């Protein structure tokens, strides 16, 4: 009987070896392997050995694990440990192994030796772990241990990590941006240990060594301070859950070689702390005060002391006034001392990583001052802003990255938010590989910090409308795998990579490698669409724009009205032209440069067609995960239609801009068919998404501005945008009829003088009537020389400009009805002037509806730059408006019920922009 069984196994093995696509026969069921670890092995070694054990057993081996001081000299051993461990050095001698020179940090070697033995040797504990995982992967792929192994690897990037936002798509009651205590009610998934294990295993499989948790002020959910017991934000039962959860997380992460790096914003304090001291939880204009510094330092110290294997990521910008000495002082006199206090109290000697986020701060200045105080420092900056636009970054943004990379710290590239990609799947291995190569070659960086591909604010779920909510780590497996693969090693030959991903995708969908390559082709064609669209047509690289919800005609033909973020074009795109630049050159007969709007319109449509064709070629052979394949297929159609929508709308925009210069109505008439086509394509988008997606964007607050202001989860679907685009078409037709019939006064020229609202000013300051010849500051004689007629007669507040520059502006007032406070910002970047609200760097920049310019170039003050007018809206009550340092104008209080039209008054050198023709669509 046993002979028959043995013969059967032999025949099965022969058949498997001869079968098409079979790479190797499984081992005989009697084959054994003993995994040998050193005595008292580090948890990372045990974890790696357990993962290797599971792979061996799945392949048919009889495998087990033991810990020994010495090797036995027996056959069929897998000896695992650091290169410097006595067990490994003895094994190399006993089994005549020649693993070669040791690899660098986190490196490993896998070497075959005598007696059917394999040595897995790591430079450090993480290197041993990665060696075990690599051998396990090979066993899984080949079905056995290869006979002659000689592998030597180490990662190229020092820090490789992903992030999770412990945040929500909406604000919690009574709170503002980033303020989310850790509670089971708000974050039930945070306490799901099985989900954490799954996620951490994914990070380990992808050789990531850091996990970033993003939150505004996490400490009040995790530590209790002796001096500030009232600062805790959660009840006792939740606090205990948080302690237990966080300890579990950090210990599980540590055994996978992963640092848990807690991110926090500065300066934010807990709500109970703020209420106890009668202050705001966050106030960008607030200077550093000893009370808050002491509270923050002690919070950090307690956190570092209490939890093992934790680092910190520090955001000095957004909740703290931008660039200046305060940033340097806060980092070096509060943050770093807090970490050192915690280390001293716990007796730890290993310096945890401190990552300085180079957002809205002078990071080189801060790091230079910090390096003498702390050695394990890193910097982090956004790769393409809050989007993915190019793998050839340039300009001033590239220069900042190169400066940070050249310092005595490691610079990390942050692939952030991806506001132009969500909610559709992204799997362009080619674009991702080229991006990582650019991180090295253009930016000089040596680390990766990866955001989720979509739905960051809705972790752990995706936006897909499915019978059960899909998890991001399941849906977007390829996103994580691709970025981490190239962070480990960027320069992999392209043909081999096409084969690799063809195999991965073929296995995912139960099809051939060739069909898998077609799925890859679809991903890579579609993967060019959103990057090209945003970098050539967009308003911003930030998440205030949701690219996949489209854009208004006014945003295409007059982007400056919407707070155009020029860095998008100057640094995060190849050299080329915006729509308005292209149109002006066409009108003047000038030569075009680089990537042009019509070129991109043609290219994205071609990419869309190619993506659809490729996914259709793959479809017939799919046998596994068919529901997910159907969703990928639908995504390809969605992106193709999105490309068609933008291409037609941009062609219409160029015709409208042609009219701007020609004043020939036939140019406007030529725009109508293209605009009609774009609306028809949008109807297709509605049809493709109405049963497949819950929303387009996961940030559903007033910070979202483009194409429409998103308040309370409005304008988050394609169906909501359809009437807006239909109305634009109708308005254009009516405008054309009006222009052909009579010389009607455009809506942009209708005058409504603003009414003063009854307000009681509580700030001690003088007032004046806004008019030509009036001085605007209390400490100078500088006068108004020109103003938009709507502003005439408003009651302005005359402040001291020198005090504004030194201390900022505080305006206290009481009102019995809603009002708009009109603030004039000087249109020049200088430390002398208050910077205008900018959502790219300040998440609170639209809390009062102040982000957009209402009247551009609306006022001229002698000897000063032109003034743009913004409006802050307040309800009835007593209020304090705090503004950061820099001179500005308080032009008065207007009745909030009175509409304030948005336009360019063209004063102070802005006359050309006053010719804008947005009114055609309004």
DAPE-V502244 format. One record per run of one state. SS is the DSSP state (alpha for helix, beta for strand, coil for the rest). FROM is the first residue (numbers start at 1). LEN is the number of residues. If there is no record, write none. Layout:
BEGIN
SS FROM LEN
SS FROM LEN
END
This chain:
BEGIN
coil 1 1
alpha 2 17
coil 19 13
beta 32 7
coil 39 4
alpha 43 16
coil 59 3
beta 62 7
coil 69 8
beta 77 6
coil 83 3
alpha 86 9
coil 95 13
beta 108 6
coil 114 3
beta 117 6
coil 123 2
alpha 125 18
coil 143 7
beta 150 4
coil 154 5
beta 159 7
coil 166 22
alpha 188 4
coil 192 1
alpha 193 13
coil 206 4
beta 210 5
coil 215 3
alpha 218 4
coil 222 7
alpha 229 3
coil 232 4
alpha 236 19
coil 255 4
beta 259 7
coil 266 2
beta 268 1
coil 269 2
alpha 271 7
coil 278 4
beta 282 1
coil 283 7
alpha 290 17
coil 307 3
beta 310 6
coil 316 9
alpha 325 22
coil 347 7
beta 354 4
coil 358 5
alpha 363 8
coil 371 6
beta 377 6
coil 383 12
alpha 395 11
coil 406 4
beta 410 6
coil 416 13
alpha 429 13
coil 442 5
beta 447 4
coil 451 5
alpha 456 3
coil 459 2
beta 461 1
coil 462 2
beta 464 1
coil 465 6
beta 471 1
alpha 472 4
coil 476 1
alpha 477 12
coil 489 5
alpha 494 15
coil 509 4
alpha 513 14
coil 527 2
alpha 529 9
coil 538 7
beta 545 1
coil 546 1
alpha 547 3
coil 550 3
alpha 553 5
coil 558 1
alpha 559 4
coil 563 4
alpha 567 4
coil 571 5
beta 576 1
coil 577 2
alpha 579 10
coil 589 6
beta 595 1
coil 596 1
alpha 597 23
coil 620 6
alpha 626 37
coil 663 2
alpha 665 25
coil 690 3
beta 693 1
coil 694 12
beta 706 1
coil 707 11
alpha 718 24
coil 742 5
alpha 747 3
coil 750 6
beta 756 1
coil 757 2
beta 759 3
coil 762 4
beta 766 4
coil 770 5
beta 775 1
coil 776 1
beta 777 1
coil 778 5
beta 783 5
coil 788 1
alpha 789 3
coil 792 3
beta 795 5
coil 800 1
alpha 801 7
coil 808 1
beta 809 7
coil 816 3
beta 819 8
coil 827 6
beta 833 1
coil 834 21
beta 855 7
coil 862 5
beta 867 8
coil 875 2
beta 877 7
coil 884 3
beta 887 1
coil 888 1
beta 889 7
coil 896 7
beta 903 2
coil 905 7
alpha 912 4
coil 916 2
alpha 918 4
coil 922 1
END
